[in-house]
Structures are given as structure tokens and as C-alpha cells.
Amino acid sequence: MVADIWLMKAHALKFACLVIVSGLAVAAARAQDVDESGVRSRILALEHAWNQAEGFKDMKALDALFDNALIYVDIDGTLMTKAEFLSRVKSAPVQQVVTESMTVQVFGPAAIATGTYVSKEFKDGKAVLHRGRFVDTWVIKDKTWICVAAQATPVLH
């Protein structure tokens, strides 16, 4: 009789522990989903800020978006450092970049933004349109999301 009561209490305790652990796992999963959603929103905002900063040739804003060890692969295959990319932006014709579509995948302390864009630059008073795809890699560094690698590929019609 005492053994039966002890066995019932042990099963009840196991069940209670299982319920608590299951609840914590569900709460952790929900918290992670909320965090990933927040990260996606943050990266989307940073990508749009990049487009605006490039259009206005805001070198200070662009400098803040990129890690000093940035690796950038341009649409012609040129591999550039952060300094080279910023120099190209500064000397490029006036342009406007509009993202047509974008998705962000979060991998813990890293995020990959992919999408398509249209850029319009003005050469000799004429608008020239370029379409392309991009892949940008963002990491959290000192509690700030920063772009460490970027690549643009032209989309031919």
C-alpha cells in the first residue's frame, strides 16, 4: 500500500515535470519566433537605409552599415573592400535604388537578406535602368547588426 502511494506520487511528479518542461520549451520557441521576427524587421530597415544612403551619397550612414572587413562583389564581378565600395558610391552617377522584393533568413547571430532591385542612374541627362539580385550577410557585432558581405548580380532581360 505504501509502495503504491509512493509510485503514484512519483508518476505525478514526473508528469508535473514533463508539463513544466513542455511549457518552457513552447515559451522558448515563441520567444525565438518573436526575436527572429524582430531581427527580420531590423534587417529590412537596414537594407532600405542602405538604399537611401547610397542614393544620397551619405558616406557616414553607409560607413556605419558596413563592417570594416566588408567583402563586396559588384555586378561586374569586381571584389571590393569597404573603402573601395564607398569610393565607388561616392564617384558613381546619381542613382536611385528601389528594392522590389526581399526576404531575410535568420541563423542565430547572422542573417541573410536576398532580393531583387532596380537601380536608376543618370548618365548624360538620361536615365539608365539596371535590374539585379542581391545577397547580403549581416551579423550581430557589439549588439549592432552590421553587413559583412554583399553581392549583386545583374538580371538580364
N, C-alpha and C positions, 0 to 999 in steps of 0.2 A: 504494500500500500504506500509506504513512504517512498519507495523507489519509483512507483507510478507517478506520484505527485512531483517528485524531483525531475522525472523525464518530461512531464508536461510543462514544467517551468522552463526547462532547458529548450524545448521546442518553441515555446512562446518567446523566449529571449532571442533565439536565432531568427524567428520571424520578425520581431521588432527591429533587430539589427539590419535585416535584409530590407525592410521598409525604409529605414533611415538612410542606408547606403543608396538605395534606388532613388530616393528623393533628392539626395545630394548630387547624384550623377545627373539627374534631369535638370536640376538647378544650374549645375556647371555647364551643361550643354546649352541651356538657354542663355546663360551669361556669355558663352563663347559666341553664339549666334549674334547677340547684341553687339559684342565687340567687333566681330567681323563686319557687321553692317555699318558700324561707325567708322571702321577703317576704310571700307569701300567709299563711303561718302567723303571722307577726308582726302583720299587719293583722287577721286573725281574732281574735287575742288582744286587740288594742287595742279592737276592736268589742265584745267581751264585757266588757272592763274598763269601757268606756263604760256599758253596761247596768247593771253592778253599781254604779258610781259614781253614776249617776242614781238608782237605787233607794235608795241610802243617803244621797243628797244630799251626796255628798263633793265639795264645790266645789273643793278643792285638786287632786284627781285629775282632775276634768273640765277645770279650767283648764290642766293640763299636757297634756291630749289635743288641745286646740284651739289653732290659730294665733290671734294677736291680731286678725288681719284676717278671722276666720271669717265666712262668709256662710251663714246657716241659713234655710231655707224650711220653716216649720212646716206641720202638716197642714191648717190653715185658709188657707194661702197667705201668712201673715204673714212678711215678710222681717225677720230679726233679725241683730244683731251678736253677737259673743261675749258681751259684757256683758249684753245683753238675753236671750240664751238662758240664761245661767247664772242670771239673776234669775228667769226663768220656772221653771226647775227648782227653785230654792230655795223658791219660793212655791206650787208645784203640790202637789196632794194626794199622799199617799204612793202610790208606784206601783212596780210590778214590770214589767220589760221582758224578754221572752224572744224571742230570735231563732229563728225556725222554720227558715229556710233562708238561706244566704248564699254568694255567690261573690265572688272577688276576681280582677280582671284587672290585670296589671302592665304599665305602659308606661314602662319605664326608671325615672326618678326619681319617678314618680307611680303611684298605684294607685287603682282604683275598686272600692268594695265595694257590692254590691247584694244585696237580700234582702227577706224578709218577717219581720214581727214581730207579736207580740201583747203589748199592754200592759194591765195590770190596775191600775186606780186605785180608791181607796176614797173614796167621797163619802157623807157622812151615814151611815157604817157599812155601806154597800152596795158590793159590788164591781161595777165597770163595766169591761167588756172593750172594747178597741179593736184592730182589725187594721189593718195597713198595710204599705206597701212603702217602702224607703229606697234612696237613692243617696248614698254618702259618698265624698268625694275626699280622698285622703291624698297628701302629698308628703314627700320626704326633705329636711329642713332642719337644718343643723348636725349631721348624722349621726343625726338622730332623725326617725321618722315622726310626722307631725302632720296633723290633719284641718283642711283649709282651706275646705271647702264640704260642706254636708249638706242633704238634702231628704227630707221624709217626706210620704207620700201615703196618705190613708185608703183602705182597701179596703172597699167597701160590699157587704153580703151580698145 
